[in-house]
Protein backbone atom coordinates (compact mmCIF):
# COMPACT_ATOMS: atom_id res chain seq x y z
CA UNK A 1 0.00 0.00 0.00
CA UNK A 2 1.47 3.36 -1.01
CA UNK A 3 1.13 6.48 1.08
CA UNK A 4 0.03 9.58 -0.79
CA UNK A 5 -0.50 13.14 0.26
CA UNK A 6 -3.99 14.46 -0.07
CA UNK A 7 -5.60 17.71 0.95
CA UNK A 8 -8.78 19.69 0.57
CA UNK A 9 -8.71 23.24 1.88
CA UNK A 10 -11.92 25.04 1.01
CA UNK A 11 -11.70 28.83 1.14
CA UNK A 12 -14.68 31.18 0.82
CA UNK A 13 -13.46 34.44 -0.74
CA UNK A 14 -15.43 37.67 -0.69
CA UNK A 15 -14.28 40.90 -2.30
CA UNK A 16 -16.06 44.08 -3.22
CA UNK A 17 -16.01 46.91 -5.70
CA UNK A 18 -14.20 50.13 -4.87
CA UNK A 19 -16.33 52.27 -2.55
CA UNK A 20 -18.94 49.49 -2.66
CA UNK A 21 -20.15 50.95 -5.92
CA UNK A 22 -22.94 48.93 -7.56
CA UNK A 23 -21.14 49.23 -10.87
CA UNK A 24 -21.81 45.71 -12.20
CA UNK A 25 -25.54 46.18 -12.72
CA UNK A 26 -26.05 44.23 -15.95
CA UNK A 27 -27.10 40.68 -15.04
CA UNK A 28 -25.94 39.15 -18.35
CA UNK A 29 -22.56 40.83 -18.01
CA UNK A 30 -22.24 39.50 -14.44
CA UNK A 31 -22.87 36.00 -15.81
CA UNK A 32 -20.06 36.56 -18.32
CA UNK A 33 -17.81 37.72 -15.49
CA UNK A 34 -18.67 34.58 -13.51
CA UNK A 35 -17.85 32.32 -16.46
CA UNK A 36 -14.59 34.17 -17.02
CA UNK A 37 -13.70 33.83 -13.34
CA UNK A 38 -14.22 30.04 -13.54
CA UNK A 39 -12.12 29.79 -16.70
CA UNK A 40 -9.33 31.96 -15.33
CA UNK A 41 -9.15 30.00 -12.09
CA UNK A 42 -8.99 26.75 -14.05
CA UNK A 43 -6.21 28.18 -16.26
CA UNK A 44 -4.26 29.09 -13.11
CA UNK A 45 -4.67 25.61 -11.57
CA UNK A 46 -7.21 26.73 -8.98
CA UNK A 47 -10.29 24.54 -8.56
CA UNK A 48 -13.31 26.80 -8.10
CA UNK A 49 -16.37 25.06 -6.71
CA UNK A 50 -18.76 28.01 -7.09
CA UNK A 51 -18.83 31.77 -7.56
CA UNK A 52 -21.45 34.47 -7.73
CA UNK A 53 -20.93 37.99 -9.05
CA UNK A 54 -23.16 40.62 -7.46
CA UNK A 55 -23.36 44.24 -8.59
CA UNK A 56 -20.96 45.29 -5.81
CA UNK A 57 -19.13 42.15 -4.67
CA UNK A 58 -18.10 38.59 -5.49
CA UNK A 59 -18.29 35.33 -3.56
CA UNK A 60 -16.16 32.35 -4.59
CA UNK A 61 -15.27 29.01 -3.01
CA UNK A 62 -12.00 27.45 -4.08
CA UNK A 63 -9.85 24.51 -3.05
CA UNK A 64 -6.57 26.20 -2.12
CA UNK A 65 -3.74 24.77 -4.25
CA UNK A 66 -0.74 23.45 -2.33
CA UNK A 67 1.64 25.75 -4.22
CA UNK A 68 -0.26 28.98 -3.54
CA UNK A 69 -1.10 31.13 -0.56
CA UNK A 70 -4.49 32.70 0.04
CA UNK A 71 -2.93 36.03 -0.92
CA UNK A 72 -1.59 34.56 -4.19
CA UNK A 73 -5.06 33.32 -5.14
CA UNK A 74 -6.76 36.61 -4.26
CA UNK A 75 -4.21 38.60 -6.25
CA UNK A 76 -4.46 36.29 -9.27
CA UNK A 77 -8.25 36.20 -9.36
CA UNK A 78 -8.99 39.84 -8.52
CA UNK A 79 -6.20 41.30 -10.64
CA UNK A 80 -6.92 39.41 -13.83
CA UNK A 81 -10.67 39.81 -13.42
CA UNK A 82 -10.34 43.58 -13.00
CA UNK A 83 -8.32 43.75 -16.20
CA UNK A 84 -10.86 41.60 -18.07
CA UNK A 85 -13.79 43.70 -16.85
CA UNK A 86 -12.06 46.94 -17.87
CA UNK A 87 -11.46 45.51 -21.36
CA UNK A 88 -15.19 44.80 -21.69
CA UNK A 89 -16.82 48.00 -20.38
CA UNK A 90 -16.71 51.70 -21.22
CA UNK A 91 -15.90 53.05 -17.74
CA UNK A 92 -13.04 52.63 -15.26
CA UNK A 93 -13.66 49.69 -12.92
CA UNK A 94 -11.77 48.84 -9.71
CA UNK A 95 -12.06 46.37 -6.89
CA UNK A 96 -11.73 47.62 -3.34
CA UNK A 97 -8.42 46.98 -1.63
CA UNK A 98 -8.33 43.68 0.20
CA UNK A 99 -10.62 40.70 0.52
CA UNK A 100 -12.04 38.30 3.07
CA UNK A 101 -11.07 34.64 3.09
CA UNK A 102 -12.73 32.14 5.41
CA UNK A 103 -12.03 28.43 5.78
CA UNK A 104 -14.99 26.14 5.14
CA UNK A 105 -15.25 22.65 6.61
CA UNK A 106 -16.41 19.84 4.36
CA UNK A 107 -19.47 19.41 6.60
CA UNK A 108 -20.54 23.05 5.96
CA UNK A 109 -19.60 23.23 2.28
CA UNK A 110 -23.10 22.56 0.92
CA UNK A 111 -24.55 25.25 3.21
CA UNK A 112 -21.99 27.81 2.00
CA UNK A 113 -22.63 26.90 -1.64
CA UNK A 114 -26.38 27.31 -1.16
CA UNK A 115 -25.78 30.67 0.52
CA UNK A 116 -23.68 31.83 -2.43
CA UNK A 117 -26.15 30.60 -5.04
CA UNK A 118 -29.00 32.36 -3.20
CA UNK A 119 -27.26 35.75 -3.30
CA UNK A 120 -29.89 37.49 -5.41
CA UNK A 121 -32.68 36.61 -2.99
CA UNK A 122 -30.46 37.23 0.04
CA UNK A 123 -29.58 40.77 -1.06
CA UNK A 124 -33.19 41.83 -1.45
CA UNK A 125 -33.16 42.28 2.34
CA UNK A 126 -29.52 42.88 3.23
CA UNK A 127 -26.78 45.09 1.82
CA UNK A 128 -23.25 43.92 1.11
CA UNK A 129 -22.03 46.06 4.03
CA UNK A 130 -24.46 44.33 6.41
CA UNK A 131 -23.52 40.91 5.04
CA UNK A 132 -19.79 41.62 5.33
CA UNK A 133 -20.14 42.84 8.91
CA UNK A 134 -22.05 39.64 9.76
CA UNK A 135 -19.21 37.52 8.37
CA UNK A 136 -16.65 39.45 10.40
CA UNK A 137 -18.69 38.96 13.58
CA UNK A 138 -19.39 35.28 12.84
CA UNK A 139 -15.68 34.60 12.42
CA UNK A 140 -14.84 36.72 15.48
CA UNK A 141 -12.70 39.14 13.48
CA UNK A 142 -11.90 42.12 15.70
CA UNK A 143 -10.14 45.39 15.16
CA UNK A 144 -11.23 45.72 11.54
CA UNK A 145 -12.67 48.99 10.31
CA UNK A 146 -15.11 47.96 7.61
CA UNK A 147 -14.90 50.37 4.68
C-alpha positions in Angstrom: 0.0 0.0 0.0 1.5 3.4 -1.0 1.1 6.5 1.1 0.0 9.6 -0.8 -0.5 13.1 0.3 -4.0 14.5 -0.1 -5.6 17.7 0.9 -8.8 19.7 0.6 -8.7 23.2 1.9 -11.9 25.0 1.0 -11.7 28.8 1.1 -14.7 31.2 0.8 -13.5 34.4 -0.7 -15.4 37.7 -0.7 -14.3 40.9 -2.3 -16.1 44.1 -3.2 -16.0 46.9 -5.7 -14.2 50.1 -4.9 -16.3 52.3 -2.6 -18.9 49.5 -2.7 -20.1 50.9 -5.9 -22.9 48.9 -7.6 -21.1 49.2 -10.9 -21.8 45.7 -12.2 -25.5 46.2 -12.7 -26.1 44.2 -15.9 -27.1 40.7 -15.0 -25.9 39.1 -18.3 -22.6 40.8 -18.0 -22.2 39.5 -14.4 -22.9 36.0 -15.8 -20.1 36.6 -18.3 -17.8 37.7 -15.5 -18.7 34.6 -13.5 -17.8 32.3 -16.5 -14.6 34.2 -17.0 -13.7 33.8 -13.3 -14.2 30.0 -13.5 -12.1 29.8 -16.7 -9.3 32.0 -15.3 -9.2 30.0 -12.1 -9.0 26.8 -14.1 -6.2 28.2 -16.3 -4.3 29.1 -13.1 -4.7 25.6 -11.6 -7.2 26.7 -9.0 -10.3 24.5 -8.6 -13.3 26.8 -8.1 -16.4 25.1 -6.7 -18.8 28.0 -7.1 -18.8 31.8 -7.6 -21.5 34.5 -7.7 -20.9 38.0 -9.0 -23.2 40.6 -7.5 -23.4 44.2 -8.6 -21.0 45.3 -5.8 -19.1 42.1 -4.7 -18.1 38.6 -5.5 -18.3 35.3 -3.6 -16.2 32.4 -4.6 -15.3 29.0 -3.0 -12.0 27.4 -4.1 -9.9 24.5 -3.1 -6.6 26.2 -2.1 -3.7 24.8 -4.2 -0.7 23.4 -2.3 1.6 25.7 -4.2 -0.3 29.0 -3.5 -1.1 31.1 -0.6 -4.5 32.7 0.0 -2.9 36.0 -0.9 -1.6 34.6 -4.2 -5.1 33.3 -5.1 -6.8 36.6 -4.3 -4.2 38.6 -6.3 -4.5 36.3 -9.3 -8.3 36.2 -9.4 -9.0 39.8 -8.5 -6.2 41.3 -10.6 -6.9 39.4 -13.8 -10.7 39.8 -13.4 -10.3 43.6 -13.0 -8.3 43.7 -16.2 -10.9 41.6 -18.1 -13.8 43.7 -16.8 -12.1 46.9 -17.9 -11.5 45.5 -21.4 -15.2 44.8 -21.7 -16.8 48.0 -20.4 -16.7 51.7 -21.2 -15.9 53.1 -17.7 -13.0 52.6 -15.3 -13.7 49.7 -12.9 -11.8 48.8 -9.7 -12.1 46.4 -6.9 -11.7 47.6 -3.3 -8.4 47.0 -1.6 -8.3 43.7 0.2 -10.6 40.7 0.5 -12.0 38.3 3.1 -11.1 34.6 3.1 -12.7 32.1 5.4 -12.0 28.4 5.8 -15.0 26.1 5.1 -15.2 22.7 6.6 -16.4 19.8 4.4 -19.5 19.4 6.6 -20.5 23.0 6.0 -19.6 23.2 2.3 -23.1 22.6 0.9 -24.6 25.2 3.2 -22.0 27.8 2.0 -22.6 26.9 -1.6 -26.4 27.3 -1.2 -25.8 30.7 0.5 -23.7 31.8 -2.4 -26.1 30.6 -5.0 -29.0 32.4 -3.2 -27.3 35.8 -3.3 -29.9 37.5 -5.4 -32.7 36.6 -3.0 -30.5 37.2 0.0 -29.6 40.8 -1.1 -33.2 41.8 -1.4 -33.2 42.3 2.3 -29.5 42.9 3.2 -26.8 45.1 1.8 -23.3 43.9 1.1 -22.0 46.1 4.0 -24.5 44.3 6.4 -23.5 40.9 5.0 -19.8 41.6 5.3 -20.1 42.8 8.9 -22.1 39.6 9.8 -19.2 37.5 8.4 -16.6 39.4 10.4 -18.7 39.0 13.6 -19.4 35.3 12.8 -15.7 34.6 12.4 -14.8 36.7 15.5 -12.7 39.1 13.5 -11.9 42.1 15.7 -10.1 45.4 15.2 -11.2 45.7 11.5 -12.7 49.0 10.3 -15.1 48.0 7.6 -14.9 50.4 4.7 
